[in-house]
Amino acid sequence: MQKRQLFSNIQSSHRIPIRGAMPPCVRTGYENVLAHRVDEKFAYVAKGDGVIKEKGPKYVLISYNQDDLGEEMVEIGVTIASSKGSYFRHDIKCDREVGYKFKKGEVLVFNQAFFQRDVLCPTQVILCDKTYARVMLVESNDTFEDSSAVSMDFAKQLKSSVVKNVLSLWNATDNLRNMVKLNDEVDIDDSLVLIEDQAFSDAGVFQWK
């Protein structure tokens, strides 16, 4: 039993976002506190009273009433974060509009992969880091020893958006052809860009008809 408890500590130290994350069924109150303990990549808490002065697709400008706090710009939108060598997509959201007046301690920006607005306390967010499933005990080939089987619907809830980071170095003299554009849909094995060495630029190798 003690070894199992040690496993839980190790597994809890490394968490990635899943699409079907839900708030806890039983609340202790600490689900709201976590947003005040993490850095601004996960949640931004108002440092004083103020107003949302400006908002764009990639930022929100927060203006405080106190002169010593001044104004602060917070990044929102899609960001990429790394964890244990893998890269994951994070959607940072501000659900308040320009002109919204807030009080100190209100959560203004939060990571939708881990938090959602608390319906019981609209100025705060609640942690969503798990999902729930109905469990049925059945003896079959899928449940041999300590293995288990999940439905396709439940598997979709456990999906995560993983981003592969690849470093590519090009020479200043290289020609780039057929580069994909932003928001283009690509499939496995699709070429993202064709790199043409200047020495072969007149060889006709990259001539497309």
CORCORPE-V832363 format. One record per backbone hydrogen bond with DSSP energy under -0.5 kcal/mol. NH is the residue of the N-H (numbers start at 0). CO is the residue of the C=O. Records with the same first field share a line. If there is no record, write none. Layout:
NH = CO, CO
This chain:
4 = 0
5 = 1
6 = 2
7 = 3
8 = 4
9 = 5
10 = 6
11 = 7
12 = 8
13 = 10
18 = 158
19 = 156
20 = 17
21 = 129
23 = 126
26 = 24
31 = 28
32 = 28
33 = 29
35 = 32
36 = 33
37 = 33
41 = 38
42 = 38
43 = 108
44 = 42
45 = 105
49 = 101
50 = 62
51 = 99
52 = 50, 60
53 = 60
55 = 58
59 = 73
60 = 53
61 = 59, 71
62 = 50, 60
63 = 61, 69
64 = 48
65 = 48
68 = 65
69 = 65
71 = 61
73 = 59
75 = 57
76 = 91
78 = 89
80 = 87
82 = 85
85 = 82
86 = 162
87 = 80
88 = 160
89 = 78
91 = 76, 89
92 = 90, 109
98 = 51
99 = 96
101 = 49
104 = 45
105 = 102
106 = 122
107 = 43, 105
108 = 43
109 = 92
110 = 41
111 = 90, 109
113 = 110
114 = 110
115 = 125
117 = 123
118 = 116
123 = 120
125 = 115
126 = 30
127 = 113
129 = 21
137 = 135
139 = 137
142 = 139
143 = 140
146 = 143
154 = 150
155 = 151
156 = 152
157 = 153, 154
158 = 155
161 = 159
162 = 86
164 = 162
165 = 163
167 = 165
173 = 170
174 = 195
176 = 174, 193
179 = 191
183 = 180
189 = 186
193 = 176
194 = 192
195 = 174, 193
196 = 194
199 = 196
200 = 197
202 = 199
204 = 199
206 = 203
207 = 205
